[in-house]
Amino acid sequence: MTEAAAQPHALPPQSFSGDAPEIAPERDLLSKFDGLIAERQALLDSGVTDPFAIVMEQVKSPTEAVIRGKDTILLGTYNYMGMTFDADVIAAGKDALEKFGSGTNGSRMLNGTFHDHMEVEQALRDFYGMTGAIVFSTGYMANLGIISTLAGKGEYVILDADSHASIYDGCQQGNAEIVRFRHNSVEDLDKRLGRLPKEPAKLVVLEGVYSMLGDIAPLKEMVAVAKKHGAMVLVDEAHSMGFFGPNGRGVYEAQGLEGQVDFVVGTFSKSVGTVGGFVVSNHPKFEAVRLACRPYIFTASLPPSVVATATTSIRKLMTAHEKRERLWSNARALHGGLKDMGFRLGTENCDSAIVAVILDDQEQAVIMWQALLDGGLYVNMARPPATPAGTYLLRCSICAEHTPEQIQTVLGMFRAAGQAVGVLS
Ligand SMILES: Cc1ncc(COP(=O)(O)O)c(C=O)c1O
């Protein structure tokens, strides 16, 4: 760490000449970022690549790219089902681009609902076996929109302390009272719900898979507790769509909770392989959300080519049984291999398609991340405030299209980097 980083709020030295009046260091609205700027500069001065400014110079497949001129295996992309290069998905996008043009120029409420938006919402109803589906421009906006619209003044949102930023921001955008419970603690959820007044409506917000450590929620117990207290339940299944449960609907399906969850939030940016977000529900009044939801109304809708790729991808995911099996087999091989080498992992067992390797501190995480990148492997580096409990970690997200040979290569890279950096003895 350089001195600048040690004093993150230090301002640059001023130069003075003769009797010139002392010029006060300029402070404006951006001065609050001085600490961040100094920290980033210190990182760059130490000669490492900025983990948060990586450029994919070329993407060859769901698992391979060229980064800094070097062929690199991708192990940090959320492209769980490898749909980004599916020939049918690409063809659907091209076709919609030709037929409907490059964009919609408007909100879903005005001129921005095209044939393809209706198609993708039908594909979601079919995928989830639910009566209602509303598509948003991103998963972030789906959470922002649904949480702030459902829970209003005098009502309650009860959320897991380790919830994704979009869930926290959805709470902030709304006017409801916010109550947090300890991560994945059924007991704490029960206790906190029990302290709330009976009358007001309540929404419990959970995630199927928590994306930093790759752990899953005890949804069965949590949904039972929420129902006991008369609360509605929303589950964000961003990191499980396509490969949890018999139909790939998510952790709630895998835990036998069909018909017991009121709202499921998802994204097109992970297993679906494009961009967009959605909420599905069986509630008879669900359509009313469209009439009151600001992040749905006051923004342009997704381009037709994007929703056409999503429709094709979602329909293919309904029967992607073989892909699912490959994904789980890859995940188990990676988790087991890293565990056997002695790395500290986010979960004891292979619970999801995310394997988090926990490091001691920022310095160790950055050096290890750089060693892997130099060796030809890209993983996500994650740090507080995104991570829980001040942890620094290297997050691996596995793809169905990784070959077993690639997984073995990745394990070899981790061993070499871990030994070089001193994480492994
Ligand atoms: C749990 C969760 N919800 C929502 C989102 C937002 O999804 P999107 O990328 O579509 O905005 C993410 C993204 O990482 C996520 O992890």
The ligand as a MOL file (V3000), in Angstrom:
LIG
                    3D

  0  0  0     0  0            999 V3000
M  V30 BEGIN CTAB
M  V30 COUNTS 16 16 0 0 0
M  V30 BEGIN ATOM
M  V30 1 C -29.4740 -11.5130 -6.9670 0
M  V30 2 C -29.4440 -10.5440 -8.0960 0
M  V30 3 N -30.5640 -9.8770 -8.4190 0
M  V30 4 C -30.5880 -9.0030 -9.4440 0
M  V30 5 C -29.4610 -8.7500 -10.1940 0
M  V30 6 C -29.5280 -7.7420 -11.3030 0
M  V30 7 O -29.5620 -8.3480 -12.5380 0
M  V30 8 P -29.2540 -7.5540 -13.8930 0
M  V30 9 O -27.8420 -7.8480 -14.2670 0
M  V30 10 O -30.2250 -8.0840 -14.8800 0
M  V30 11 O -29.4800 -6.1060 -13.6300 0
M  V30 12 C -28.2880 -9.4230 -9.9010 0
M  V30 13 C -27.0810 -9.1580 -10.7130 0
M  V30 14 O -25.9940 -9.5320 -10.4820 0
M  V30 15 C -28.2640 -10.3380 -8.8280 0
M  V30 16 O -27.1520 -10.9800 -8.4920 0
M  V30 END ATOM
M  V30 BEGIN BOND
M  V30 1 1 1 2
M  V30 2 1 2 3
M  V30 3 2 2 15
M  V30 4 2 3 4
M  V30 5 1 4 5
M  V30 6 1 5 6
M  V30 7 2 5 12
M  V30 8 1 6 7
M  V30 9 1 7 8
M  V30 10 2 8 9
M  V30 11 1 8 10
M  V30 12 1 8 11
M  V30 13 1 12 13
M  V30 14 1 12 15
M  V30 15 2 13 14
M  V30 16 1 15 16
M  V30 END BOND
M  V30 END CTAB
M  END
